[in-house]
Amino acid sequence: IQQILVDYRNACTAINEKLKVRKVSEPTYQAAFGALAMAVQNYVAAKPGVQQGLYWYDTHKTQIKRGDDRYRMPDGSFSTTNLPALEWSDIAVVVEIKNDDMTSTAHHVRGQILQDFIDMTETLPRRFMIGLTLAQHGDICVYVCVPGGVYSAQLGSLHLAGKTKPSTDNANPTVDDQRVVAFLLLLQERLCKDSGHLTGKNMRLPVKFSFGDIPDTLTDGKSSDMLQSTTVCPELSEKDVAKGGIYGRHWHLRGQRTWVYPAQLKRKIADQPDEIDDVFFKFQWSFDGDGEIDVHRFVLERGVPHVPKLLHTAIIEGKAYGTHSPKFKGEAMVMEYVGKSVKSLFGNDTLCTPSKIIDIFAGYVHTLVAAAGIDNGQYALHRDISIGNLM
């Protein structure tokens, strides 16, 4: 830690005077935090036999494309890849930086971090996300997003800044200063092994993985060999993503979140070519005891028509990640392919008249069909009837 802080102080020589003023500007804090991030990164890279975990990007002037074809610019990002064109799915830790007029826990800063989390998890599921904020007096807060919610804590402070402004350039770092460096080192060590993505490793669309790649996967009645030999390949290009090819409710940070992709299912068969089927892959975080796999099976067993069959399922224990929140679990499902949604026929214009007519018609028809003659006259009702759920 001491060596990193020496390298950091040397890198901050040009902005030392700007860090001593009564109100430090956002560009000054941006430069200082970037110097610290690079000092940590260079220290890790120079250690023999140590795997490089994260790469610092100063992204406050870099537009990163979202799935809706728009762009946002977080102030800084730690990425799991060292690629020139950064994508939201590459970001393991996002950073937002303000000046001395705003606290690191202000609603505006928190709102930016939450939007960053939404963008990070828009195209692919994650088990956790991490954010840092730097603002008034150089204070740094850490935000952690897990299925149970978003949690924050005061981490420490930036050396040579804010309330720790030195009388000399070589002032001794405080415990708060050292804690920030220790945390950045911890991220470098841990996130190279598990960056929070569904499989732990960095994932970009299109991607290929097996159920057995997902940490803490319970087989749900299937053998581990079956999980490892069954590969899911979401068939979504960048163009598909921009057009909204990902179904589900994945823009919420709390409660149930769902991602659904058109995909290909590949099965390895001894001495034969792989079997390939068009399918839907669905992953969701849900409350323990309120899962979709059991409900889906319940509906299928009762002969409700026009419901896609389940081909493979797996359950991932949420374990609440030590947050003492209600226990969450992940559910991975491979379902038979049933085509595109009716909504896709109308593009993104959900206000057009044909869309509304079909939406209403689909609601009545699906409800009547599902309710007719199930369980000796007991009704089964779809609770979420919409144009996006009619395929």
Secondary structure, DSSP 8 states (H G I E B T S, - for coil): -HHHHHHHHHHTGGGHHHHSSSS--HHHHHHHHHHHHHHHHHHHHHSTT-----EEEE-TT--EE-TTS-EE--SEEEESS--SS--GGGEEEEEEE--TTS-TT-HHHHHHHHHHHHHHTSSS-BS-EEEEEE-GGGEEEEEEEETTEEEEEEEEE-TTSGGG--SSTT----HHHHHHHHHHHHHHHHHTT--SBTTSS---SS--EEGGGSTTEE-TTS-HHHHHHEEEEE---HHHHHTT--BS--S-SSS-EEEEEEEEEEEEETTEEEEEEEEEEEEEEEETT--HHHHHHHHHHTT-SS---EEEEEEEE-GGGGS-S--EEEEEEEEE-----GGGGGTT-TTSHHHHHHHHHHHHHHHHHHHTTSTTT-----S---TTS--
